[in-house]
């Protein structure tokens, strides 16, 4: 089973990562990136590893997209990247299909 790496950067990235794992059906862990301290603007880097999915891939991809859109609406600077092998998806303009492509690496 492959692992999917997750990178979050922005205001309250730690809170966003916690909410991501609590609400989307992803199993894994996250931590504040080594050497990352909140800046004056509140930017923080968080890295995570997704090791499993509870539920179907499409359902989880939809939940990830929903989680991302809700957090972006909070008017905080926020970037999320999912990486699996050679597949890299920035959630800013990602479709459900793009997210599924990364998550399907977990099943291979």
KEGU-221867 format. One record per residue (C-alpha): residue number from 0; chain; x, y, z. Coordinates in steps of 0.05 Angstrom, whole numbers, padded with zeros to 5 digits. Each point is the difference from the previous one (the first is absolute). Layout:
# residues N
   seq   mol       px       py       pz
   NUM     A        X        Y        Z
...
***
This chain:
# residues 108
   seq   mol       px       py       pz
     0     A    00000    00000    00000
     1     A    00028    00068   -00020
     2     A   -00002    00060    00045
     3     A   -00026    00068   -00020
     4     A    00038    00060    00026
     5     A   -00038    00062    00019
     6     A    00029    00070    00006
     7     A   -00040    00058    00030
     8     A    00026    00070    00006
     9     A   -00036    00060    00025
    10     A   -00035    00031    00059
    11     A   -00022   -00052    00051
    12     A    00026   -00057   -00043
    13     A    00004   -00044    00062
    14     A   -00074    00010    00015
    15     A   -00018   -00012   -00073
    16     A    00040   -00065   -00001
    17     A   -00034   -00025    00063
    18     A   -00068    00016   -00030
    19     A    00019   -00034   -00065
    20     A    00015   -00066    00035
    21     A   -00061    00006    00045
    22     A   -00052    00014   -00054
    23     A    00020   -00031   -00066
    24     A    00009   -00075    00009
    25     A    00076    00003   -00005
    26     A    00044   -00040    00047
    27     A    00070    00025    00014
    28     A    00040    00050    00039
    29     A    00027    00070   -00005
    30     A    00052    00043    00035
    31     A    00026    00070   -00003
    32     A    00058    00000   -00050
    33     A    00068   -00001    00032
    34     A    00025    00071    00009
    35     A   -00068    00031   -00016
    36     A   -00021    00054    00048
    37     A   -00060    00045   -00009
    38     A    00022    00064   -00036
    39     A   -00027    00070    00013
    40     A   -00055   -00015   -00050
    41     A   -00017   -00066    00036
    42     A    00027   -00045   -00055
    43     A    00018   -00070    00023
    44     A    00021   -00062   -00039
    45     A   -00029   -00068    00016
    46     A    00017   -00066   -00031
    47     A   -00042   -00063    00003
    48     A   -00003   -00071   -00024
    49     A   -00065   -00032   -00022
    50     A    00003   -00075    00010
    51     A   -00072   -00021   -00012
    52     A   -00070    00019   -00019
    53     A   -00063   -00015    00038
    54     A   -00055   -00003   -00053
    55     A    00004    00005   -00075
    56     A    00053    00039   -00036
    57     A   -00050    00046   -00036
    58     A   -00037    00015    00065
    59     A    00065    00017    00035
    60     A    00023    00043   -00058
    61     A   -00065    00039    00004
    62     A    00009    00010    00074
    63     A    00072    00025   -00010
    64     A   -00025    00050   -00053
    65     A   -00056    00023    00047
    66     A    00049    00007    00058
    67     A    00048    00041   -00043
    68     A   -00055    00046   -00026
    69     A   -00027    00012    00070
    70     A    00069    00018    00027
    71     A    00014    00046   -00059
    72     A   -00065    00037    00014
    73     A    00028    00020    00068
    74     A    00043    00051   -00038
    75     A    00065   -00030    00025
    76     A    00061   -00010   -00044
    77     A    00002   -00075   -00010
    78     A    00032   -00049   -00049
    79     A   -00006   -00076   -00002
    80     A    00038   -00049   -00043
    81     A   -00011   -00076   -00005
    82     A    00058   -00042   -00025
    83     A    00003   -00074   -00018
    84     A    00059   -00027   -00040
    85     A    00001    00043   -00063
    86     A   -00070    00030    00010
    87     A   -00003    00069    00032
    88     A   -00065    00037    00009
    89     A   -00009    00071    00025
    90     A   -00070    00005    00029
    91     A   -00012    00072   -00022
    92     A   -00028   -00021   -00068
    93     A   -00004   -00075    00008
    94     A   -00061   -00039   -00022
    95     A   -00028   -00061    00036
    96     A    00033   -00042   -00054
    97     A    00068    00032    00014
    98     A   -00006   -00015    00074
    99     A   -00024   -00072   -00015
   100     A    00062   -00011   -00043
   101     A    00045    00013    00059
   102     A   -00042   -00038    00050
   103     A   -00003   -00061   -00045
   104     A    00075   -00007    00010
   105     A   -00018   -00023    00071
   106     A   -00037   -00060   -00029
   107     A    00055   -00022   -00048
***
